[in-house]
Amino acid sequence: MHGYVSRETEKDVLLRLRRSPVVAIVGPRQCGKTTLAKRVLSHLPKSLYVDLERPSDAAKLTDPEAFFALHAGETVCLDEIQRVPDLFPVLRSVVDSQDRNGQVLVLGSASPDLLRQSSETLAGRVTFVELTPFLLPELSGAGIDEALATTWLRGGFRGACSPRRTRRASPGARTSSGPSSSGTCETSARVDVPRLARLWRMCAHEHGQTLNSARLGSALGVSAPPFAPGSSSSRGPSCSACCLLSRRISASGS
């Protein structure tokens, strides 16, 4: 896949930046948050992108108050914000002092810490935009050949939708439609990665059906159902859910 694929959320992010001091784009790794953010920033008159995974960029925020004072009037994008949790209280102070919309655009892989801290320290100042992998209309609009078959079989992550990947892999081949298990979110070190990967494959077969936790638990070789609180495998679904890789929809009225 070459070039930029227009995302349906692009206009929504721009609109929210005009209406809110802080906008947070959350979603699983490799779904296109950084690419979308850079596209959004290109439409703004004054902007700055900071990747907190890069030591040189992270060093710029050694004195965050001085940093934001230096870049007052710009829209500052902070990528991988969950890596510097101490920034949230500073953001609240900066947002209140500058008193304008479109001050900060933050990106994160939807870790529990990101959602909890932002909701606590930036209450009333932040609005969230959830970014999913590529949607079918987005791929079709970009002229991706056989978009329906590609998305249906391999998911909407960038690597799975590339033309080279599509030509190389047959429908029956073992392919990965999402990010690697070891890099999905900050909590991955606390889970059984092989079991988590196996659970994802099993959930793909159960997609859209009524959840049978006991059957999943038995197939995973654990005594308690995978989604049962306190079970030996409950961390896996919790991890995948917090990274927006899976959703559990409650029955009506429950």
C-alpha positions in Angstrom: 0.0 0.0 0.0 1.5 3.3 -1.1 0.5 6.8 -0.3 -2.0 8.1 2.2 -5.4 6.5 2.6 -8.0 9.1 3.5 -9.5 8.3 6.9 -13.1 9.1 7.8 -12.1 10.4 11.2 -9.8 13.1 9.7 -12.5 15.8 9.5 -13.8 14.8 12.9 -10.4 15.4 14.5 -10.1 18.8 12.9 -13.6 19.7 14.1 -12.8 18.7 17.6 -9.6 20.6 17.7 -11.7 23.8 16.9 -14.0 23.0 19.8 -11.8 21.5 22.5 -8.4 22.4 24.1 -7.2 18.7 24.0 -8.1 16.0 21.5 -6.9 12.4 22.1 -6.7 9.8 19.3 -6.8 6.3 20.8 -6.6 3.0 19.1 -4.5 -0.2 18.7 -1.0 -0.1 17.6 -0.3 0.1 13.8 -3.9 1.3 13.1 -2.6 4.6 11.7 -2.8 7.1 14.6 0.6 8.8 13.8 -0.1 9.0 10.0 -3.6 10.5 10.7 -2.1 13.0 13.2 0.6 14.2 10.8 -2.1 14.6 8.1 -4.2 16.7 10.5 -1.2 18.8 11.5 -0.5 19.6 7.9 -3.9 21.4 7.7 -3.0 23.7 10.7 -1.1 26.9 10.4 1.2 26.3 13.4 1.9 22.8 14.7 4.6 20.6 16.2 4.9 16.9 16.3 6.7 15.2 19.3 7.4 11.4 19.4 7.9 10.5 23.0 9.4 7.1 22.0 12.4 9.0 20.6 14.9 10.0 23.3 15.7 13.3 21.5 12.0 14.3 21.5 11.4 13.1 25.0 14.3 15.3 26.2 12.6 18.4 24.9 10.0 17.9 27.7 12.5 17.8 30.5 11.0 21.1 31.5 7.5 20.8 30.2 6.3 24.2 31.4 9.1 26.0 29.5 8.5 23.8 26.5 4.8 24.7 26.2 5.5 28.3 26.9 8.0 28.3 24.0 5.4 26.8 21.7 2.4 28.8 22.8 0.0 29.4 20.0 0.9 26.1 18.3 -0.9 22.8 18.2 1.5 20.4 19.9 1.0 16.7 19.1 2.3 14.3 21.7 2.7 10.7 20.3 2.8 7.8 22.8 1.7 10.0 25.6 1.3 7.0 28.0 5.1 6.8 28.2 5.2 10.1 30.1 2.3 10.0 32.6 3.7 12.9 34.6 2.7 15.2 31.7 -1.0 15.0 32.4 -1.0 17.4 35.4 1.2 19.8 33.4 -1.2 19.7 30.5 -4.1 20.7 32.7 -2.1 23.7 33.9 -1.0 24.7 30.4 -4.5 24.3 28.9 -6.1 26.4 31.6 -3.4 29.2 31.3 -3.6 29.5 27.5 -7.4 29.2 27.4 -7.9 28.3 23.8 -9.0 25.3 21.7 -6.8 23.1 19.7 -3.8 23.3 22.0 -2.8 19.7 22.2 -3.3 16.5 20.2 -2.3 13.4 22.1 -2.0 9.9 20.7 -1.9 6.6 22.7 -2.6 2.9 22.4 -5.6 3.2 24.7 -3.8 1.8 27.7 -5.8 1.9 30.9 -3.4 4.4 32.4 -4.0 6.8 29.4 -7.8 6.7 29.8 -7.8 6.9 33.5 -5.3 9.7 33.9 -6.7 11.8 31.1 -10.2 11.6 32.4 -9.1 12.5 35.9 -6.7 15.4 35.2 -8.2 16.7 32.0 -11.9 16.4 32.8 -13.9 18.9 30.7 -10.9 19.7 28.6 -10.4 16.6 26.5 -12.4 14.8 23.8 -11.6 11.4 22.5 -11.5 10.1 18.9 -11.3 6.3 18.5 -9.4 5.2 15.4 -9.9 1.7 14.1 -7.9 -0.1 11.4 -8.9 0.7 7.8 -12.6 0.6 7.0 -13.9 -0.9 3.8 -15.0 2.5 2.4 -11.6 3.9 3.1 -9.8 1.1 1.2 -12.3 1.3 -1.7 -11.9 5.0 -1.9 -8.2 4.6 -2.2 -8.6 2.2 -5.1 -7.3 -0.9 -3.2 -8.0 -3.9 -5.4 -10.3 -6.4 -4.0 -10.8 -4.3 -0.8 -13.7 -6.4 0.5 -11.8 -9.7 0.2 -8.7 -8.3 1.6 -10.3 -6.7 4.6 -12.7 -9.6 5.3 -9.9 -12.2 5.3 -7.0 -10.3 6.9 -8.4 -7.3 8.8 -7.8 -3.6 8.2 -4.3 -3.1 9.5 -1.9 -1.5 7.1 0.4 -4.5 6.7 -2.4 -6.9 6.0 -3.9 -4.6 3.3 -0.7 -4.1 1.3 -0.9 -5.2 -2.3 2.3 -7.3 -1.9 0.8 -9.1 1.1 -2.4 -9.7 -0.8 -0.6 -11.2 -3.8 1.7 -13.3 -1.7 -0.8 -14.9 0.7 -3.5 -17.2 -0.3 -6.9 -17.2 1.6 -5.9 -20.4 3.4 -2.5 -19.2 4.4 -1.7 -18.3 8.0 -1.5 -14.5 8.1 -1.5 -11.9 10.8 -4.1 -9.2 10.5 -3.0 -7.1 13.4 0.0 -6.0 15.4 2.4 -8.5 16.9 1.5 -9.9 20.3 4.6 -8.6 21.9 4.0 -5.0 20.9 0.3 -4.5 21.3 0.3 -2.4 24.5 2.2 -1.5 27.5 0.7 -4.3 29.6 1.9 -7.1 27.3 4.8 -7.9 29.6 2.3 -9.1 32.2 0.4 -11.5 30.0 1.1 -14.9 28.5 1.8 -13.8 24.9 1.5 -17.2 23.1 -1.8 -17.8 24.9 -3.0 -14.3 24.1 -2.2 -14.8 20.4 -4.1 -18.1 20.5 -7.0 -16.4 22.1 -7.2 -13.8 19.4 -7.3 -16.6 16.7 -10.1 -18.3 18.6 -12.1 -15.1 19.0 -11.8 -14.5 15.3 -13.7 -17.8 14.7 -16.3 -16.7 17.3 -16.7 -13.2 15.9 -20.3 -12.0 15.9 -21.6 -15.0 17.9 -22.8 -15.4 21.4 -19.8 -15.7 23.8 -19.2 -19.1 25.3 -16.5 -18.4 27.9 -16.4 -22.0 29.2 -15.7 -23.4 25.7 -12.9 -20.8 25.2 -11.4 -21.6 28.6 -11.4 -25.3 27.9 -9.7 -24.9 24.5 -7.1 -22.7 26.2 -6.4 -25.3 28.8 -7.4 -23.2 31.8 -9.8 -24.0 34.6 -11.8 -20.8 34.5 -13.4 -19.1 31.5 -11.0 -16.6 29.8 -13.3 -13.7 30.4 -14.2 -14.6 34.0 -12.8 -12.1 36.6 -9.8 -13.5 38.5 -9.3 -16.4 36.1 -5.8 -17.4 35.1 -6.3 -16.1 31.6 -8.4 -13.1 32.3 -5.4 -10.8 31.8 -5.3 -11.7 28.1 -8.7 -10.5 27.2 -8.2 -7.5 29.5 -5.1 -6.6 27.6 -6.6 -7.0 24.2 -9.7 -5.0 25.2 -7.7 -2.2 26.7 -5.7 -1.9 23.4 -9.0 -1.8 21.4 -8.2 -5.1 19.8 -11.4 -6.8 21.0 -14.8 -5.8 22.2 -17.3 -7.5 24.5 -20.9 -6.5 23.8 -23.2 -7.1 26.7 -26.6 -8.7 26.0 -29.6 -6.3 25.8 -30.9 -5.4 29.3 -27.8 -6.7 31.1 
